[in-house]
């Protein structure tokens, strides 16, 4: 099972900076963004909305969780990190009429793709490759520990 932890301050600043430059509207509408790191995840970044129960318990209207697999994210170049964050944040939509936030499902946001094209696709592939590398390293580490015990 994955363990969540508070995202590093540097990474929070990077996400905030990308949000302001790529989708400034998100930072002005009053959504509570919660930044978390995770030690294992199938994607480098995940954006998810809080449940009504969590909203009730926390006494907040809506929260959007930005969850980053920091080990994989750290293996990417800065430009790749920014593209991946911008792409993920573009899936957050806010409806002014009903005041509700929606997280659209998808891997590559059309608007981000039209702007960055191949750079975005290569950044996402680099993130997936980093995750596979980490998984292989962990398997190798377990294998080495077992062989040392014998």
N, CA, C and O of each residue as an XYZ file, in Angstrom:
600
protein
N       0.829     -1.182      0.000
C       0.000      0.000      0.000
C       0.875      1.247      0.000
O       1.939      1.271      0.618
N       0.429      2.252     -0.679
C       1.186      3.495     -0.797
C       1.078      4.318      0.483
O       0.070      4.281      1.187
N       2.142      5.057      0.760
C       2.150      5.963      1.900
C       2.195      7.399      1.394
O       2.990      7.741      0.518
N       1.337      8.222      1.956
C       1.281      9.632      1.578
C       2.053     10.459      2.584
O       2.161     10.092      3.754
N       2.588     11.575      2.122
C       3.330     12.480      2.985
C       3.226     13.890      2.417
O       2.830     14.082      1.267
N       3.584     14.865      3.233
C       3.532     16.251      2.784
C       4.574     16.468      1.685
O       5.738     16.095      1.827
N       4.136     17.066      0.609
C       5.022     17.344     -0.515
C       6.071     18.368     -0.083
O       5.786     19.267      0.708
N       7.279     18.222     -0.607
C       8.352     19.159     -0.261
C       7.970     20.583     -0.675
O       7.213     20.785     -1.624
N       8.503     21.557      0.049
C       8.204     22.965     -0.217
C       8.631     23.371     -1.632
O       7.916     24.109     -2.310
N       9.786     22.892     -2.069
C      10.273     23.225     -3.414
C       9.313     22.721     -4.481
O       9.042     23.411     -5.464
N       8.808     21.523     -4.279
C       7.884     20.944     -5.243
C       6.535     21.670     -5.209
O       5.919     21.884     -6.253
N       6.079     22.045     -4.016
C       4.836     22.828     -3.915
C       4.972     24.148     -4.668
O       4.046     24.570     -5.362
N       6.125     24.797     -4.531
C       6.358     26.057     -5.229
C       6.359     25.840     -6.729
O       5.810     26.656     -7.469
N       6.965     24.756     -7.194
C       6.982     24.462     -8.619
C       5.552     24.288     -9.144
O       5.204     24.831    -10.192
N       4.723     23.529     -8.412
C       3.335     23.314     -8.824
C       2.587     24.642     -8.847
O       1.855     24.920     -9.797
N       2.757     25.466     -7.815
C       2.109     26.779     -7.774
C       2.545     27.651     -8.958
O       1.715     28.290     -9.605
N       3.849     27.670     -9.233
C       4.366     28.483    -10.336
C       3.807     28.017    -11.675
O       3.440     28.838    -12.516
N       3.743     26.709    -11.873
C       3.195     26.164    -13.121
C       1.714     26.502    -13.225
O       1.229     26.854    -14.300
N       0.995     26.394    -12.109
C      -0.434     26.717    -12.120
C      -0.643     28.181    -12.528
O      -1.499     28.477    -13.361
N       0.126     29.077    -11.952
C      -0.017     30.496    -12.251
C       0.327     30.796    -13.707
O      -0.314     31.640    -14.334
N       1.336     30.110    -14.249
C       1.737     30.403    -15.627
C       0.879     29.683    -16.664
O       0.653     30.226    -17.746
N       0.394     28.478    -16.366
C      -0.332     27.713    -17.387
C      -1.847     27.786    -17.248
O      -2.567     27.671    -18.240
N      -2.334     27.975    -16.030
C      -3.777     28.011    -15.804
C      -4.065     28.941    -14.621
O      -4.509     28.484    -13.567
N      -3.813     30.245    -14.793
C      -3.915     31.184    -13.666
C      -5.301     31.245    -13.034
O      -5.430     31.594    -11.860
N      -6.320     30.914    -13.786
C      -7.687     30.946    -13.269
C      -7.837     30.032    -12.060
O      -8.569     30.359    -11.126
N      -7.154     28.892    -12.066
C      -7.271     27.937    -10.953
C      -6.836     28.532     -9.622
O      -7.393     28.204     -8.575
N      -5.852     29.395     -9.668
C      -5.337     29.955     -8.409
C      -6.210     31.082     -7.870
O      -5.968     31.577     -6.769
N      -7.225     31.494     -8.632
C      -8.047     32.632     -8.201
C      -9.467     32.244     -7.792
O     -10.212     33.096     -7.307
N      -9.862     30.985     -7.972
C     -11.269     30.633     -7.754
C     -11.566     30.048     -6.377
O     -12.708     29.691     -6.085
N     -10.555     29.952     -5.545
C     -10.804     29.540     -4.169
C     -10.840     28.042     -3.921
O     -11.315     27.603     -2.873
N     -10.352     27.258     -4.855
C     -10.255     25.812     -4.615
C      -9.091     25.588     -3.654
O      -8.024     26.181     -3.811
N      -9.303     24.735     -2.668
C      -8.230     24.353     -1.758
C      -7.407     23.250     -2.414
O      -7.878     22.120     -2.542
N      -6.193     23.564     -2.826
C      -5.303     22.550     -3.378
C      -4.481     21.975     -2.230
O      -3.857     22.716     -1.471
N      -4.484     20.647     -2.109
C      -3.715     19.936     -1.088
C      -2.599     19.194     -1.808
O      -2.856     18.383     -2.698
N      -1.368     19.473     -1.423
C      -0.205     18.880     -2.081
C       0.322     17.707     -1.267
O       0.654     17.847     -0.090
N       0.392     16.551     -1.913
C       0.889     15.351     -1.249
C       1.929     14.654     -2.109
O       1.870     14.685     -3.338
N       2.875     14.029     -1.438
C       3.797     13.134     -2.102
C       3.352     11.722     -1.800
O       2.620     11.484     -0.840
N       3.792     10.790     -2.616
C       3.445      9.388     -2.418
C       4.672      8.557     -2.775
O       5.458      8.929     -3.647
N       4.825      7.420     -2.084
C       6.008      6.599     -2.321
C       5.830      5.562     -3.428
O       6.797      4.908     -3.819
N       4.614      5.404     -3.936
C       4.376      4.482     -5.046
C       3.051      4.848     -5.690
O       2.058      5.102     -5.008
N       3.054      4.870     -7.027
C       1.860      5.250     -7.764
C       2.069      4.829     -9.211
O       3.208      4.729     -9.667
N       0.987      4.583     -9.935
C       1.113      4.129    -11.319
C       1.371      5.273    -12.296
O       1.672      5.026    -13.464
N       1.259      6.520    -11.837
C       1.571      7.671    -12.678
C       2.400      8.660    -11.860
O       2.400      8.617    -10.630
N       3.099      9.541    -12.550
C       3.956     10.507    -11.868
C       3.119     11.511    -11.076
O       3.492     11.915     -9.974
N       1.983     11.907    -11.653
C       1.115     12.875    -10.984
C      -0.335     12.422    -11.105
O      -0.765     11.892    -12.129
N      -1.053     12.648    -10.042
C      -2.486     12.333    -10.035
C      -3.216     13.527     -9.432
O      -2.807     14.076     -8.409
N      -4.297     13.912    -10.083
C      -5.149     14.983     -9.579
C      -6.489     14.341     -9.232
O      -7.103     13.684    -10.072
N      -6.933     14.529     -8.010
C      -8.196     13.931     -7.590
C      -8.948     14.897     -6.688
O      -8.350     15.713     -5.986
N     -10.250     14.791     -6.719
C     -11.113     15.664     -5.934
C     -11.507     14.948     -4.643
O     -11.653     13.726     -4.614
N     -11.672     15.721     -3.593
C     -12.081     15.137     -2.318
C     -13.529     14.664     -2.389
O     -14.330     15.160     -3.182
N     -13.834     13.705     -1.549
C     -15.198     13.174     -1.483
C     -16.079     14.103     -0.640
O     -15.565     14.887      0.158
N     -17.395     14.018     -0.813
C     -18.289     14.824      0.026
C     -18.088     14.549      1.524
O     -18.194     15.463      2.341
N     -17.799     13.298      1.880
C     -17.567     12.962      3.283
C     -16.337     13.688      3.814
O     -16.373     14.250      4.909
N     -15.256     13.680      3.051
C     -14.036     14.378      3.473
C     -14.276     15.889      3.543
O     -13.756     16.557      4.437
N     -15.051     16.421      2.618
C     -15.390     17.849      2.672
C     -16.151     18.164      3.957
O     -15.890     19.178      4.604
N     -17.077     17.306      4.320
C     -17.868     17.511      5.536
C     -16.969     17.466      6.772
O     -17.050     18.337      7.639
N     -16.123     16.458      6.844
C     -15.248     16.296      8.015
C     -14.272     17.466      8.135
O     -14.008     17.950      9.235
N     -13.745     17.911      7.010
C     -12.748     18.989      7.035
C     -13.379     20.386      7.081
O     -12.693     21.392      7.262
N     -14.701     20.416      6.911
C     -15.443     21.678      6.902
C     -14.971     22.614      5.780
O     -14.908     23.832      5.946
N     -14.642     22.004      4.632
C     -14.241     22.771      3.451
C     -15.190     22.428      2.317
O     -15.715     21.317      2.245
N     -15.402     23.383      1.441
C     -16.322     23.154      0.322
C     -15.796     22.104     -0.639
O     -16.466     21.107     -0.909
N     -14.607     22.326     -1.148
C     -14.002     21.384     -2.075
C     -12.493     21.422     -1.925
O     -11.899     22.466     -1.655
N     -11.892     20.263     -2.106
C     -10.441     20.178     -2.103
C     -10.016     19.379     -3.326
O     -10.679     18.424     -3.730
N      -8.906     19.789     -3.897
C      -8.319     19.050     -5.007
C      -6.929     18.628     -4.555
O      -6.111     19.449     -4.142
N      -6.687     17.324     -4.645
C      -5.393     16.771     -4.234
C      -4.474     16.677     -5.440
O      -4.838     16.120     -6.476
N      -3.285     17.225     -5.290
C      -2.228     17.085     -6.283
C      -1.236     16.114     -5.651
O      -0.528     16.456     -4.704
N      -1.197     14.893     -6.193
C      -0.386     13.827     -5.606
C       0.732     13.478     -6.583
O       0.478     13.067     -7.715
N       1.962     13.646     -6.132
C       3.113     13.405     -7.002
C       3.968     12.281     -6.439
O       4.296     12.255     -5.253
N       4.315     11.367     -7.311
C       5.250     10.290     -6.993
C       6.634     10.923     -7.075
O       7.258     10.950     -8.136
N       7.094     11.424     -5.954
C       8.284     12.282     -5.931
C       9.547     11.587     -6.420
O      10.357     12.216     -7.101
N       9.741     10.322     -6.101
C      10.948      9.616     -6.558
C      11.017      9.600     -8.084
O      12.078      9.836     -8.662
N       9.896      9.325     -8.729
C       9.865      9.314    -10.193
C       9.976     10.733    -10.742
O      10.686     10.972    -11.718
N       9.284     11.657    -10.124
C       9.275     13.048    -10.566
C      10.682     13.641    -10.522
O      11.076     14.383    -11.421
N      11.430     13.313     -9.481
C      12.784     13.840     -9.318
C      13.746     13.365    -10.401
O      14.792     13.979    -10.607
N      13.410     12.289    -11.091
C      14.277     11.759    -12.145
C      14.079     12.478    -13.484
O      14.809     12.235    -14.445
N      13.099     13.348    -13.531
C      12.809     14.068    -14.769
C      13.542     15.400    -14.798
O      13.908     15.951    -13.761
N      13.746     15.901    -16.004
C      14.326     17.231    -16.158
C      13.267     18.270    -15.772
O      12.069     17.986    -15.799
N      13.715     19.456    -15.419
C      12.802     20.509    -14.950
C      11.714     20.812    -15.984
O      10.547     20.949    -15.618
N      12.069     20.917    -17.246
C      11.068     21.209    -18.280
C      10.030     20.087    -18.358
O       8.841     20.354    -18.531
N      10.473     18.842    -18.233
C       9.540     17.705    -18.248
C       8.605     17.768    -17.044
O       7.407     17.513    -17.170
N       9.151     18.105    -15.887
C       8.331     18.234    -14.681
C       7.240     19.281    -14.882
O       6.075     19.043    -14.565
N       7.621     20.429    -15.406
C       6.657     21.510    -15.608
C       5.569     21.110    -16.603
O       4.395     21.416    -16.395
N       5.953     20.428    -17.679
C       4.965     20.007    -18.674
C       3.984     19.004    -18.097
O       2.784     19.076    -18.362
N       4.491     18.073    -17.311
C       3.622     17.053    -16.706
C       2.645     17.695    -15.718
O       1.470     17.332    -15.682
N       3.124     18.636    -14.926
C       2.248     19.334    -13.973
C       1.209     20.160    -14.724
O       0.025     20.111    -14.391
N       1.639     20.921    -15.741
C       0.699     21.753    -16.510
C      -0.368     20.883    -17.152
O      -1.551     21.221    -17.121
N       0.040     19.777    -17.727
C      -0.908     18.856    -18.360
C      -1.942     18.369    -17.349
O      -3.140     18.393    -17.629
N      -1.495     17.934    -16.190
C      -2.407     17.402    -15.166
C      -3.356     18.480    -14.648
O      -4.547     18.225    -14.476
N      -2.841     19.673    -14.401
C      -3.680     20.750    -13.871
C      -4.757     21.192    -14.872
O      -5.815     21.679    -14.477
N      -4.482     21.019    -16.147
C      -5.469     21.405    -17.156
C      -6.700     20.504    -17.155
O      -7.699     20.831    -17.795
N      -6.647     19.390    -16.458
C      -7.815     18.514    -16.331
C      -8.769     18.990    -15.223
O      -9.867     18.454    -15.076
N      -8.349     19.985    -14.454
C      -9.205     20.547    -13.409
C     -10.073     21.621    -14.053
O      -9.571     22.600    -14.606
N     -11.380     21.419    -13.970
C     -12.316     22.388    -14.545
C     -13.263     22.882    -13.455
O     -13.700     22.118    -12.595
N     -13.564     24.162    -13.511
C     -14.472     24.770    -12.549
C     -15.657     25.356    -13.290
O     -15.488     26.097    -14.259
N     -16.861     25.023    -12.835
C     -18.095     25.520    -13.429
C     -18.562     26.729    -12.616
O     -18.972     26.596    -11.462
N     -18.496     27.879    -13.220
C     -18.896     29.117    -12.524
C     -20.374     29.127    -12.153
O     -20.756     29.722    -11.145
N     -21.204     28.477    -12.955
C     -22.648     28.507    -12.719
C     -23.050     27.768    -11.446
O     -23.855     28.265    -10.659
N     -22.480     26.571    -11.250
C     -22.877     25.804    -10.065
C     -21.789     25.769     -8.984
O     -22.005     25.212     -7.907
N     -20.626     26.360     -9.266
C     -19.557     26.423     -8.279
C     -18.893     25.082     -7.996
O     -18.306     24.893     -6.931
N     -18.981     24.152     -8.938
C     -18.422     22.810     -8.734
C     -17.152     22.607     -9.549
O     -17.001     23.132    -10.652
N     -16.260     21.841     -8.979
C     -15.018     21.473     -9.638
C     -15.154     20.069    -10.202
O     -15.731     19.188     -9.565
N     -14.627     19.868    -11.382
C     -14.627     18.557    -12.020
C     -13.203     18.213    -12.426
O     -12.458     19.071    -12.900
N     -12.834     16.958    -12.237
C     -11.555     16.467    -12.732
C     -11.875     15.603    -13.945
O     -12.464     14.530    -13.814
N     -11.489     16.071    -15.114
C     -11.756     15.350    -16.346
C     -10.760     14.192    -16.450
O      -9.580     14.352    -16.136
N     -11.232     13.046    -16.887
C     -10.351     11.881    -17.035
C      -9.552     11.995    -18.321
O     -10.054     12.484    -19.334
N      -8.322     11.546    -18.277
C      -7.492     11.544    -19.476
C      -6.023     11.495    -19.125
O      -5.630     11.702    -17.977
N      -5.229     11.220    -20.124
C      -3.779     11.130    -19.947
C      -3.082     12.366    -20.516
O      -2.156     12.905    -19.911
N      -3.546     12.807    -21.694
C      -2.951     13.973    -22.341
C      -4.061     14.968    -22.620
O      -5.007     14.664    -23.347
N      -3.947     16.153    -22.047
C      -4.956     17.197    -22.235
C      -4.774     17.820    -23.621
O      -3.661     18.160    -24.023
N      -5.873     17.959    -24.328
C      -5.823     18.451    -25.710
C      -5.154     19.826    -25.809
O      -4.312     20.045    -26.680
N      -5.525     20.747    -24.920
C      -4.941     22.083    -24.967
C      -3.441     22.076    -24.717
O      -2.691     22.796    -25.376
N      -3.011     21.265    -23.770
C      -1.579     21.167    -23.480
C      -0.856     20.523    -24.653
O       0.240     20.941    -25.025
N      -1.482     19.496    -25.234
C      -0.874     18.820    -26.386
C      -0.718     19.778    -27.559
O       0.336     19.810    -28.195
N      -1.750     20.555    -27.850
C      -1.685     21.482    -28.983
C      -0.573     22.504    -28.805
O       0.013     22.967    -29.784
N      -0.284     22.852    -27.568
C       0.762     23.839    -27.304
C       2.172     23.236    -27.349
O       3.097     23.849    -27.881
N       2.330     22.024    -26.783
C       3.677     21.464    -26.608
C       3.972     20.234    -27.456
O       5.136     19.888    -27.655
N       2.952     19.582    -27.948
C       3.040     18.413    -28.819
C       4.053     17.367    -28.350
O       3.887     16.769    -27.287
N       5.096     17.152    -29.144
C       6.040     16.064    -28.890
C       6.734     16.188    -27.539
O       6.999     15.177    -26.889
N       7.032     17.408    -27.109
C       7.697     17.601    -25.817
C       6.841     17.038    -24.682
O       7.360     16.422    -23.751
N       5.528     17.256    -24.766
C       4.625     16.743    -23.731
C       4.597     15.224    -23.754
O       4.719     14.584    -22.710
N       4.439     14.650    -24.918
C       4.369     13.186    -25.040
C       5.663     12.555    -24.530
O       5.625     11.571    -23.792
N       6.790     13.112    -24.917
C       8.076     12.576    -24.458
C       8.242     12.728    -22.946
O       8.845     11.871    -22.301
N       7.716     13.804    -22.382
C       7.790     14.006    -20.931
C       6.966     12.953    -20.201
O       7.404     12.409    -19.187
N       5.783     12.669    -20.713
C       4.936     11.642    -20.091
C       5.596     10.277    -20.198
O       5.587      9.504    -19.240
N       6.168      9.975    -21.355
C       6.891      8.702    -21.512
C       8.083      8.628    -20.560
O       8.359      7.572    -19.991
N       8.783      9.738    -20.389
C       9.924      9.764    -19.464
C       9.462      9.476    -18.040
O      10.149      8.775    -17.298
N       8.314     10.006    -17.655
C       7.760      9.732    -16.328
C       7.406      8.269    -16.154
O       7.681      7.678    -15.110
N       6.796      7.681    -17.177
C       6.456      6.254    -17.115
C       7.721      5.406    -17.047
O       7.773      4.404    -16.334
N       8.733      5.820    -17.795
C      10.004      5.094    -17.768
C      10.647      5.181    -16.381
O      11.196      4.195    -15.890
N      10.582      6.341    -15.757
C      11.140      6.507    -14.405
C      10.441      5.582    -13.416
O      11.091      4.996    -12.550
N       9.128      5.448    -13.537
C       8.381      4.550    -12.646
C       8.828      3.109    -12.852
O       9.037      2.378    -11.883
N       8.973      2.699    -14.102
C       9.441      1.320    -14.382
C      10.847      1.096    -13.829
O      11.135      0.031    -13.282
N      11.713      2.082    -13.966
C      13.067      1.968    -13.430
C      13.039      1.767    -11.918
O      13.746      0.911    -11.387
N      12.227      2.551    -11.235
C      12.125      2.435     -9.774
C      11.628      1.049     -9.394
O      12.162      0.435     -8.471
N      10.617      0.547    -10.089
C      10.087     -0.793     -9.810
C      11.168     -1.853    -10.006
O      11.306     -2.762     -9.187
N      11.933     -1.737    -11.088
C      13.014     -2.697    -11.350
C      14.094     -2.613    -10.284
O      14.614     -3.641     -9.849
N      14.436     -1.408     -9.860
C      15.444     -1.230     -8.813
C      14.983     -1.856     -7.499
O      15.777     -2.473     -6.790
N      13.707     -1.697     -7.177
C      13.175     -2.282     -5.945
C      13.177     -3.805     -6.014
O      13.485     -4.468     -5.024
N      12.838     -4.364     -7.171
C      12.878     -5.817     -7.346
C      14.301     -6.332     -7.188
O      14.533     -7.347     -6.532
N      15.242     -5.633     -7.787
C      16.647     -6.021     -7.700
C      17.146     -5.944     -6.254
O      17.897     -6.805     -5.795
N      16.713     -4.899     -5.550
C      17.095     -4.728     -4.147
C      16.558     -5.885     -3.299
O      17.274     -6.414     -2.450
N      15.306     -6.277     -3.524
C      14.722     -7.415     -2.792
C      15.474     -8.697     -3.106
O      15.752     -9.508     -2.222
N      15.797     -8.863     -4.377
C      16.515    -10.067     -4.806
C      17.888    -10.124     -4.126
O      18.316    -11.187     -3.676
N      18.567     -8.994     -4.054
C      19.878     -8.929     -3.411
C      19.786     -9.203     -1.922
O      20.669     -9.856     -1.365
N      18.746     -8.724     -1.266
C      18.560     -8.978      0.171
C      18.326    -10.450      0.426
O      18.849    -11.004      1.393
N      17.540    -11.099     -0.437
C      17.286    -12.523     -0.281
C      18.548    -13.337     -0.468
O      18.798    -14.289      0.271
N      19.338    -12.966     -1.449
C      20.577    -13.713     -1.709
C      21.588    -13.535     -0.579
O      22.381    -14.441     -0.323
N      21.577    -12.396      0.100
C      22.479    -12.165      1.225
C      22.058    -12.977      2.450
O      22.903    -13.375      3.251
N      20.750    -13.223      2.596
C      20.268    -14.003      3.719
C      20.647    -15.467      3.605
O      20.853    -16.135      4.618
N      20.738    -15.959      2.417
C      21.032    -17.379      2.169
C      22.455    -17.685      2.358
O      22.868    -18.832      2.189
